[in-house]
């Protein structure tokens, strides 16, 4: 299976705790949960890697290979908050198992 594209919908957004790195320097972020929107049925049974391509703000914080999607659902870290119901453009590739 070649790489393809799809749309995912944000289903949950969790604020991560604030971490103090130094005096006056704090960082935080969000954990974004998403589910395949279209074509949902095609990716509901196997494992795949997904990379968000749009919005660009989410695309910059992803691992090189992407984020693992199982049963059409995945989660990723984000520096900026997104809203439940937001649509994410994603690229999808098969996850190859070494078992």
Secondary structure as UniProt FT lines:
FT   STRAND          4..15
FT   STRAND          19..22
FT   TURN            23..24
FT   STRAND          25..27
FT   STRAND          30..38
FT   TURN            39..40
FT   HELIX           41..43
FT   STRAND          47..54
FT   HELIX           56..59
FT   TURN            60..61
FT   TURN            64..65
FT   STRAND          67..70
FT   TURN            71..72
FT   STRAND          73..78
FT   TURN            84..85
FT   STRAND          87..94
//
